[in-house]
């Protein structure tokens, strides 16, 4: 992540397509996520093609984890995770704020 490098923050980049998070990892992320859990799911053309209903994921961590385990491409990114919190890094300023704190 260019922002982390610019700020001189040690970080690890995980390529979610090559190394998708497993159910346990996703569960930990949703437990500490500061954003609405449903925001982890991309509502893009693949979401529509699968005929999914966005309302099924509102305040429903289990449904979010289940769909992301099945369809890793639906994971919103970037997701920034520390030991005790996680955020979706959009817009870019959120990344800067998160890494600067």
N, CA, C and O of each residue as an XYZ file, in Angstrom:
404
protein
N       0.846     -1.174      0.000
C       0.000      0.000      0.000
C       0.891      1.236      0.000
O       1.724      1.431      0.885
N       0.693      2.037     -0.989
C       1.509      3.236     -1.134
C       1.367      4.175      0.060
O       2.350      4.779      0.490
N       0.160      4.304      0.598
C      -0.066      5.219      1.719
C       0.743      4.771      2.932
O       1.365      5.600      3.595
N       0.743      3.483      3.230
C       1.507      2.964      4.368
C       2.995      3.216      4.163
O       3.700      3.589      5.101
N       3.468      3.015      2.953
C       4.881      3.273      2.668
C       5.218      4.743      2.830
O       6.258      5.088      3.390
N       4.334      5.618      2.338
C       4.557      7.059      2.479
C       4.632      7.469      3.942
O       5.411      8.351      4.302
N       3.821      6.829      4.791
C       3.793      7.158      6.209
C       4.854      6.402      7.003
O       5.020      6.638      8.200
N       5.567      5.504      6.347
C       6.602      4.734      7.022
C       6.051      3.714      8.008
O       6.693      3.410      9.013
N       4.872      3.189      7.725
C       4.213      2.230      8.610
C       4.504      0.809      8.125
O       4.304      0.479      6.956
N       4.986     -0.027      9.062
C       5.169     -1.443      8.724
C       3.805     -2.052      8.443
O       2.845     -1.816      9.175
N       3.729     -2.827      7.390
C       2.451     -3.427      7.025
C       2.678     -4.702      6.231
O       3.761     -4.955      5.703
N       1.641     -5.477      6.170
C       1.657     -6.697      5.372
C       0.496     -6.608      4.399
O      -0.634     -6.331      4.800
N       0.765     -6.838      3.140
C      -0.278     -6.849      2.123
C      -0.646     -8.298      1.846
O       0.213     -9.131      1.555
N      -1.933     -8.579      1.942
C      -2.420     -9.918      1.642
C      -3.273     -9.827      0.383
O      -4.279     -9.118      0.357
N      -2.879    -10.525     -0.629
C      -3.609    -10.522     -1.888
C      -4.796    -11.468     -1.746
O      -4.637    -12.688     -1.753
N      -5.968    -10.896     -1.619
C      -7.147    -11.669     -1.233
C      -7.584    -12.706     -2.273
O      -8.280    -13.659     -1.923
N      -7.200    -12.545     -3.518
C      -7.551    -13.549     -4.525
C      -6.603    -14.754     -4.405
O      -7.042    -15.902     -4.467
N      -5.307    -14.483     -4.234
C      -4.329    -15.559     -4.088
C      -4.460    -16.259     -2.734
O      -4.380    -17.484     -2.642
N      -4.660    -15.459     -1.693
C      -4.732    -15.976     -0.334
C      -5.983    -15.420      0.338
O      -5.888    -14.517      1.169
N      -7.142    -15.946     -0.011
C      -8.377    -15.405      0.559
C      -8.471    -15.679      2.055
O      -8.029    -16.723      2.534
N      -9.050    -14.736      2.782
C      -9.229    -14.983      4.207
C     -10.213    -16.128      4.427
O     -11.213    -16.254      3.720
N      -9.911    -16.950      5.414
C     -10.805    -18.058      5.730
C     -11.916    -17.578      6.661
O     -11.962    -16.410      7.047
N     -12.798    -18.490      7.009
C     -13.948    -18.133      7.841
C     -13.525    -17.542      9.186
O     -14.112    -16.563      9.645
N     -12.516    -18.129      9.815
C     -12.054    -17.640     11.118
C     -11.488    -16.223     11.002
O     -11.758    -15.379     11.855
N     -10.714    -15.961      9.964
C     -10.144    -14.635      9.757
C     -11.234    -13.611      9.499
O     -11.217    -12.522     10.073
N     -12.181    -13.953      8.640
C     -13.279    -13.034      8.357
C     -14.115    -12.760      9.607
O     -14.561    -11.634      9.824
N     -14.321    -13.774     10.411
C     -15.077    -13.593     11.646
C     -14.365    -12.617     12.572
O     -15.003    -11.748     13.165
N     -13.055    -12.751     12.700
C     -12.278    -11.813     13.532
C     -12.376    -10.400     12.987
O     -12.513     -9.447     13.753
N     -12.307    -10.256     11.664
C     -12.407     -8.923     11.055
C     -13.754     -8.287     11.360
O     -13.809     -7.129     11.772
N     -14.842     -9.026     11.165
C     -16.158     -8.424     11.401
C     -16.366     -8.095     12.874
O     -17.114     -7.173     13.197
N     -15.721     -8.828     13.767
C     -15.839     -8.544     15.204
C     -15.235     -7.208     15.583
O     -15.708     -6.565     16.521
N     -14.193     -6.772     14.871
C     -13.516     -5.513     15.218
C     -13.745     -4.413     14.174
O     -13.175     -3.327     14.282
N     -14.568     -4.691     13.178
C     -14.817     -3.741     12.105
C     -15.547     -2.508     12.627
O     -16.579     -2.618     13.289
N     -15.006     -1.348     12.324
C     -15.622     -0.095     12.750
C     -16.696      0.382     11.782
O     -17.443      1.308     12.098
N     -16.783     -0.227     10.631
C     -17.775      0.125      9.619
C     -18.966     -0.821      9.731
O     -18.866     -1.872     10.365
N     -20.084     -0.460      9.123
C     -21.196     -1.409      9.082
C     -20.737     -2.696      8.393
O     -20.095     -2.652      7.344
N     -21.067     -3.822      8.982
C     -20.580     -5.106      8.484
C     -20.972     -5.335      7.030
O     -20.206     -5.927      6.271
N     -22.149     -4.875      6.635
C     -22.602     -5.089      5.260
C     -21.720     -4.375      4.231
O     -21.741     -4.725      3.051
N     -20.948     -3.383      4.668
C     -20.068     -2.664      3.751
C     -18.874     -3.506      3.301
O     -18.193     -3.137      2.344
N     -18.611     -4.621      3.966
C     -17.536     -5.521      3.527
C     -17.876     -6.232      2.229
O     -16.989     -6.754      1.555
N     -19.152     -6.254      1.876
C     -19.602     -6.950      0.669
C     -19.773     -5.942     -0.460
O     -20.557     -4.998     -0.358
N     -19.027     -6.160     -1.536
C     -19.166     -5.302     -2.721
C     -20.491     -5.586     -3.402
O     -20.836     -6.740     -3.658
N     -21.222     -4.540     -3.690
C     -22.505     -4.687     -4.397
C     -22.280     -4.340     -5.870
O     -22.823     -3.359     -6.379
N     -21.486     -5.146     -6.533
C     -21.101     -4.878     -7.912
C     -21.850     -5.793     -8.878
O     -22.858     -6.395     -8.508
N     -21.362     -5.899    -10.110
C     -22.044     -6.708    -11.118
C     -22.085     -8.189    -10.733
O     -23.070     -8.869    -11.022
N     -21.037     -8.695    -10.090
C     -21.051    -10.094     -9.648
C     -22.137    -10.299     -8.592
O     -22.841    -11.308     -8.616
N     -22.274     -9.352     -7.673
C     -23.319     -9.413     -6.647
C     -24.695     -9.485     -7.307
O     -25.549    -10.278     -6.912
N     -24.887     -8.644     -8.314
C     -26.169     -8.630     -9.030
C     -26.371     -9.914     -9.826
O     -27.474    -10.458     -9.872
N     -25.301    -10.393    -10.450
C     -25.395    -11.623    -11.240
C     -25.793    -12.813    -10.359
O     -26.512    -13.711    -10.797
N     -25.317    -12.804     -9.120
C     -25.669    -13.866     -8.179
C     -27.072    -13.674     -7.594
O     -27.548    -14.494     -6.809
N     -27.718    -12.583     -7.988
C     -29.079    -12.247     -7.549
C     -29.188    -12.207     -6.026
O     -30.128    -12.734     -5.432
N     -28.184    -11.557     -5.413
C     -28.178    -11.412     -3.965
C     -28.955    -10.165     -3.556
O     -29.083     -9.219     -4.333
N     -29.462    -10.174     -2.352
C     -30.234     -9.059     -1.817
C     -29.386     -8.315     -0.783
O     -29.008     -8.904      0.230
N     -29.078     -7.037     -1.014
C     -28.247     -6.280     -0.078
C     -28.788     -6.279      1.354
O     -28.016     -6.244      2.313
N     -30.091     -6.317      1.493
C     -30.703     -6.285      2.834
C     -30.352     -7.525      3.664
O     -30.405     -7.486      4.893
N     -29.997     -8.617      2.997
C     -29.661     -9.852      3.714
C     -28.382     -9.725      4.534
O     -28.111    -10.562      5.395
N     -27.592     -8.681      4.270
C     -26.284     -8.540      4.910
C     -26.247     -7.429      5.950
O     -25.254     -7.284      6.662
N     -27.308     -6.648      6.048
C     -27.367     -5.541      7.004
C     -27.381     -6.107      8.417
O     -28.241     -6.914      8.769
N     -26.409     -5.668      9.226
C     -26.281     -6.135     10.621
C     -26.297     -7.655     10.741
O     -26.844     -8.206     11.697
N     -25.691     -8.328      9.762
C     -25.715     -9.789      9.753
C     -24.295    -10.331      9.500
O     -23.980    -10.764      8.392
N     -23.449    -10.302     10.536
C     -22.060    -10.741     10.348
C     -21.924    -12.157      9.791
O     -21.048    -12.408      8.963
N     -22.771    -13.080     10.230
C     -22.667    -14.466      9.748
C     -22.926    -14.538      8.246
O     -22.210    -15.237      7.529
N     -23.936    -13.827      7.766
C     -24.234    -13.828      6.331
C     -23.083    -13.210      5.541
O     -22.746    -13.688      4.458
N     -22.483    -12.155      6.075
C     -21.344    -11.514      5.405
C     -20.179    -12.489      5.313
O     -19.590    -12.658      4.245
N     -19.851    -13.124      6.416
C     -18.743    -14.093      6.413
C     -19.050    -15.228      5.443
O     -18.185    -15.623      4.662
N     -20.248    -15.747      5.483
C     -20.610    -16.876      4.609
C     -20.470    -16.519      3.132
O     -19.912    -17.297      2.359
N     -20.969    -15.354      2.735
C     -20.899    -14.978      1.310
C     -19.454    -14.711      0.886
O     -19.074    -15.019     -0.244
N     -18.646    -14.140      1.786
C     -17.259    -13.847      1.427
C     -16.400    -15.111      1.372
O     -15.424    -15.163      0.623
N     -16.747    -16.111      2.144
C     -16.041    -17.393      2.047
C     -16.357    -18.041      0.701
O     -15.474    -18.616      0.065
N     -17.611    -17.949      0.268
C     -18.033    -18.541     -1.004
C     -17.548    -17.753     -2.212
O     -17.164    -18.333     -3.227
N     -17.567    -16.415     -2.097
C     -17.264    -15.544     -3.237
C     -16.274    -14.463     -2.813
O     -16.653    -13.328     -2.523
N     -15.004    -14.840     -2.784
C     -13.958    -13.930     -2.309
C     -13.887    -12.630     -3.105
O     -13.416    -11.617     -2.587
N     -14.346    -12.644     -4.352
C     -14.297    -11.435     -5.179
C     -15.219    -10.343     -4.650
O     -15.071     -9.178     -5.019
N     -16.157    -10.702     -3.802
C     -17.101     -9.715     -3.262
C     -16.543     -8.954     -2.067
O     -17.202     -8.053     -1.548
N     -15.336     -9.304     -1.621
C     -14.738     -8.609     -0.487
C     -14.384     -7.177     -0.869
O     -13.609     -6.944     -1.797
N     -14.953     -6.237     -0.155
C     -14.611     -4.823     -0.368
C     -13.161     -4.638      0.064
O     -12.711     -5.271      1.019
N     -12.454     -3.801     -0.612
C     -11.054     -3.574     -0.295
C     -10.650     -2.148     -0.593
O     -11.300     -1.455     -1.375
N      -9.593     -1.724      0.025
C      -8.750     -2.452      0.960
C      -9.391     -2.518      2.348
O     -10.163     -1.643      2.738
N      -9.052     -3.565      3.071
C      -9.446     -3.688      4.471
C      -8.159     -3.577      5.275
O      -7.195     -4.304      5.031
N      -8.155     -2.671      6.223
C      -6.991     -2.490      7.085
C      -7.317     -3.075      8.446
O      -8.371     -2.798      9.018
N      -6.406     -3.886      8.958
C      -6.664     -4.607     10.195
C      -5.469     -4.460     11.127
O      -4.317     -4.633     10.727
N      -5.775     -4.137     12.379
C      -4.783     -4.203     13.448
C      -5.283     -5.267     14.411
O      -6.266     -5.956     14.138
N      -4.604     -5.393     15.530
C      -4.995     -6.416     16.504
C      -6.414     -6.194     17.030
O      -7.141     -7.154     17.284
N      -6.810     -4.918     17.196
C      -8.088     -4.663     17.857
C      -9.084     -3.824     17.069
O     -10.127     -3.446     17.603
N      -8.780     -3.524     15.799
C      -9.770     -2.822     14.983
C      -9.492     -3.027     13.502
O      -8.389     -3.384     13.088
N     -10.545     -2.783     12.721
C     -10.451     -2.923     11.267
C     -11.345     -1.867     10.633
O     -12.364     -1.471     11.201
N     -10.948     -1.419      9.448
C     -11.758     -0.483      8.674
C     -11.675     -0.859      7.204
O     -10.779     -1.583      6.771
N     -12.637     -0.345      6.457
C     -12.576     -0.403      5.003
C     -11.880      0.884      4.576
O     -12.309      1.977      4.945
N     -10.825      0.760      3.812
C      -9.988      1.904      3.475
C     -10.485      2.743      2.320
O      -9.731      3.013      1.385
N     -11.709      3.151      2.364
C     -12.287      4.043      1.361
C     -13.059      5.123      2.074
O     -13.840      4.816      2.974
N     -12.879      6.344      1.719
C     -11.917      6.910      0.780
C     -10.493      6.868      1.353
O     -10.280      6.508      2.511
N      -9.545      7.241      0.520
C      -8.121      7.154      0.857
C      -7.787      7.856      2.168
O      -6.915      7.393      2.903
N      -8.454      8.953      2.476
C      -8.166      9.695      3.701
C      -8.368      8.818      4.934
O      -7.683      9.003      5.940
N      -9.292      7.874      4.871
C      -9.506      6.967      6.009
C      -8.260      6.132      6.286
O      -7.943      5.846      7.441
N      -7.558      5.745      5.230
C      -6.320      4.972      5.398
C      -5.301      5.814      6.142
O      -4.663      5.348      7.086
N      -5.154      7.047      5.711
C      -4.193      7.957      6.343
C      -4.541      8.155      7.806
O      -3.663      8.065      8.665
N      -5.796      8.421      8.106
C      -6.236      8.615      9.489
C      -5.997      7.360     10.331
O      -5.515      7.450     11.461
N      -6.330      6.202      9.787
C      -6.191      4.931     10.496
C      -4.730      4.639     10.806
O      -4.400      4.257     11.928
N      -3.863      4.814      9.835
C      -2.461      4.498     10.016
C      -1.720      5.543     10.830
O      -0.646      5.264     11.363
N      -2.268      6.720     10.933
C      -1.631      7.798     11.685
C      -2.005      7.770     13.159
O      -1.384      8.452     13.973
N      -3.013      6.986     13.501
C      -3.466      6.985     14.907
C      -2.707      6.001     15.759
O      -2.973      5.887     16.955
